[in-house]
Amino acid sequence: MTDPTIDSQIVTLKASGADTFFNVTTPKFAAQAIRRVYDMGWKPLHILNNVSISVGSVLTPAGLDKSVGLVSAAYVKDPVDPQWKSDPGFKEYSAWFKKYYPEGDINDVFNVSGYLIAQGVVHVLKASGDDLSRENVMKQVTSIKDLQLPMMLPGIKWNTSPDDYFLIESAQLARFDGKEWVSFGKIIGK
């Protein structure tokens, strides 16, 4: 995190002969890695972790042409993906965004994540009713069943239990085509 670039790490990885690169980095370093891998002519299967799949804040700075072929797993609707422009969930998000955060970047998928978290909090508060005790709120948080929020990909639902706090345990594989993430295969996970 304190290195200004990750060029030396990418050079080392390429020299290892690896044919697969699982890029688990934060957005700044993901953009650097994508650019460096491309510029070096290294052509591994390049898998990008979900935290760095934003077209607006990662792939565009890296170079959309340099990002072609990246593979990742997604669970939210990417706001720059044209397939969602007429989607009711995207329209709702877009209207909310323009009203409450007009100075923000609507194309940044991290804003979608924040929006979804806020919707999750609202869901829990409504389920809690007038009893906002820690015990009841925790009961509601740990009993979410098949919650499909408007900006989640179709078929991706939130589920929790007293023994399982992970909200999202499924995803859709996607490959970047130079403009957008293109889903492939079936939803994987629970």
Helices and strands as residue ranges (DSSP letters): H 7-15, E 20-23, H 27-40, E 45-48, G 50-52, I 55-59, H 60-62, G 64-67, E 71-74, G 82-84, H 88-100, H 109-128, H 134-141, E 170-176, E 181-183, E 188-189
